[in-house]
Amino acid sequence: MELVLNGPALGDPATVGHKFARQYVMSRAGLPVPGFFCVSAEAFPASERTTAAFPGPEATTEELADWAAAARERIRAAGVPAALAERILSGYDELTGGDGLVAVRACVAAAPDGAGEDGADDPFAGLSDSFLYVDREAVLARVVDCWASAYNPEAVLYRVRRGVDPTAARVAVGVQRMVPGAKSFVVFTRDPRDGADRRVIAAAYGIGEGIVQEKADIDHFLVDGPTGAIERDTVRKSVMVGLDPARPGDGPVTLPVPAGLADAPVLTDAEVNRICALAAEAADLFGGPQDVEGAVTADGGIHLVQSRPVVVAGTQGSDARSSGARDDAGRDDAGRTPWTNHNLTESFPGLTSALTYSQARVFYRMGFTDFYRRFGVSGRSLRRNEHNLNRMIGYLDGRVFYRLDAWYALHGQVPGFAMMRPLWERSLGLTERTETPRPAQGTPWADVLPALPRLAWMYVHQPRRLRAFLRWWDDLAADSASLEHCSAEELIARYRHMWAEAGRRWGTTMVTTYFTLAALASTNALLNRWVPDGAALLPRLLGGGKPNRTLASVRSAIALAELVGTRPELRDAVLERPEREVWAEIAGGRHGADIAAAFGQHLATYGDRALHDLKLEVRTPRQDPWMILPTLRPFITQGLTVEANLADEARARAEARRALREACPNPLPRAALGAALASLRFSVKAREDTRFCRSQLYGISREVLWRLGDRLVAAGMLDEVADLVHLHVEEVLGAFDGTLTETDLRAVALRRKAELERAAGKAEPPAYFTVPADVPVPVALTARHDVHRAADTTEDGVLRGLASSSGRVRARAKIVRDASVPPQSCTDRILVAKETDPGWLALMMAAKGIVVERGSLISHTAISGRLLGIPTVVAVPRALTAIPDGAWVELDGDRGTVRLLSEAELEEATE
């Protein structure tokens, strides 16, 4: 049989695969498909050695991956037979004239029953390799790489999982004239989210890989089927994918979008209509809705490079790959699983220990189960979603991430989720993914109206429930203040009882977050209706009210600093001498009983609050009380007082009220706004109070586990107590309960410690990415698709984020990647970080302003900025890379802008 095919033989999926067979059918029908030929699947170098060595479908992931690697190496070592190589090069010359570029793509040939890559029932999308901008010198090597991709680890594991024999795969290779696309698009002839008669187009500058690999900034166009009306969802475009003439050997790379194109829609209306017409022809040709990929060249020509069936989301064989669409379960394109850690890093930044993850997994499962129960989600529904509750947060290369398909499935049970979804997504950073299309149009009120009586009842009773929760928690925390003399049995019993009781109550704190988001949405809506530029005024109006527990901890620390400042000898000691030495003197009463009592009271109340205080590997003042002393130093040197802090807050609140009266002179709307703001302030305070309780919950757990760790070291089961953090909570408790299945805890800890050290050597992943589904996650991570958001800047270089705390300030930037820096280093600087947690308060209080890459209006950073009266902007993408350390910047907390100062402004600022 001919091994290099052209003409009618290209129409046989069993020989060339569905991908190329469809292209042939389109070209025969007169659709604009670039010329191509195929290396038949008959040429695929299947090996008896490969088949014989297959370890079987029951083999472990590692065994299957090892077999796949060996198979790829055998194919690469064999290369292309000489006669076939000559035919391929001849076909290349005929196609390009000998000096053009081609795309070389693999496609698994269809089985006798029609199943295969890009088939209607099982797309196998993205599991075979493709190569673009390939010249004559490289074409044979790329053909071999395509063959080898039959044994990519994710492909082998996927086939095994689907019950398909991975040794039976045969790969055809298409060699197609490369179209120099100035623009690229993917069009669905039916909306893949709900099956509506609506064309959905995703378009970007450059080539299509920028869309399907989520590397370019993407515009979306929704075209109504009956009327042809075009709805545009466009973004400012800064990144595209293409060939860089300066380095053509690098293949497709990310490139800047020319400034003149950044704000214009990628496609004109005429191009949208032409694309829809061509896609409709393809749908008619294949007898069903299609997902069509193509390119628009600089001369306006449209070229189609792929067509595949579309099945509406939620049905078997669904494929919504190309536009980055997400179904209501949160699953991304072509069976890819989305992950994000956008707001989790506020609690669990960077590498996190196995001990912390195992505890966090219990917390999220427990807390959200109670949360859903309180909203009326049935026990049957919760049992049906048991698997999602167990995987809501994952542990990927030593970092904690939300698994978004589980998150959507679970939160979708909550009444009003459709209405609250944008706010919840913003809290997860999903609105920063400019290529994420809006949810399918529907009637969000439809599912909330039946639940309104229950929601109203919950809202009215929430303050009482919160007070009951806080009373319960304060009693339990007081009872756990000292665990020093407890036996192991008593420690475990206290721990189990605490978490069992928390499981019945912690949902109350999450209901608070729900109502906080609702209050934020309604207050924003009222402000935007009645107050010019109301969004900028909101952060100023949130100040004031009864202090929450975080602010109380700050004022307690300021009071300690004031007290220390009245004792010259103690003041000098705290500022200049080693902390442990000074603490021994304070605890021993050398500086007076009143000093010892004041420090003791502060630690008893706030000793669990520290930097990264939800990470059980991090010690807090509860264990190491001298840690409080460095946090006092900037307060002492700045001469801060509680009275001045209270006066600043009162002044800021009075100014905000005056601004509201001026902006909204009508007393009736102002009264409605006042009620909405009061509700929002209450909710924000309650949320911060319960977050403080969460720090204490983890603090007591830390105390119990570390004390048990001391006993494990004494028994010879661990080398040192710090190794405890590489065990799971149940392994620590199981050592005393008699439930261990693996008793060599020393070996377990050392193995996990080594794994965490290897993870530390890897680049930090982005806040959002997707991996192939139906593949073990550790293997799927090798095919991770990253999504980065470019810094949201204007042409004059202004960074934009979310205005969170009022005020404008100019100062030098202090880049903080590790919050263990001395607080004094942030004095009179603008603190710039990825995110913060409550342990950053000492750094914040020393700073003149705060800028973070992540966060929302109700995140810890935003709340703390308002409480401290410090200008704050959150959700500023790439702030750490766009702002040099030490650079002079202007931060406007009312407008949400951060701007590097010019030379002239710098001279003015330093005069």
Helices and strands as residue ranges (DSSP letters): E 4-5, G 7-11, H 13-28, E 36-39, G 41-43, H 48-53, H 61-78, H 82-96, E 102-108, E 130-134, H 139-148, G 149-151, H 153-161, G 166-168, E 171-177, E 181-188, E 198-205, H 209-212, E 219-224, E 230-233, E 239-243, G 248-250, E 252-256, G 259-261, H 269-286, E 290-297, E 302-309, G 333-335, E 336-340, G 344-346, H 354-374, H 379-384, H 386-390, E 393-396, E 399-403, H 404-411, H 417-427, G 430-432, H 445-448, H 452-479, H 488-505, H 507-530, H 534-541, H 549-565, H 568-576, H 579-587, H 593-606, G 625-627, H 628-638, H 642-663, H 667-714, G 721-726, H 729-737, H 745-760, E 768-772, H 777-780, G 781-783, E 785-787, E 798-800, E 802-805, E 808-815, G 823-826, E 830-833, G 838-840, H 841-846, E 849-852, H 860-868, E 872-874, H 879-882, E 888-892, E 897-900, H 903-910
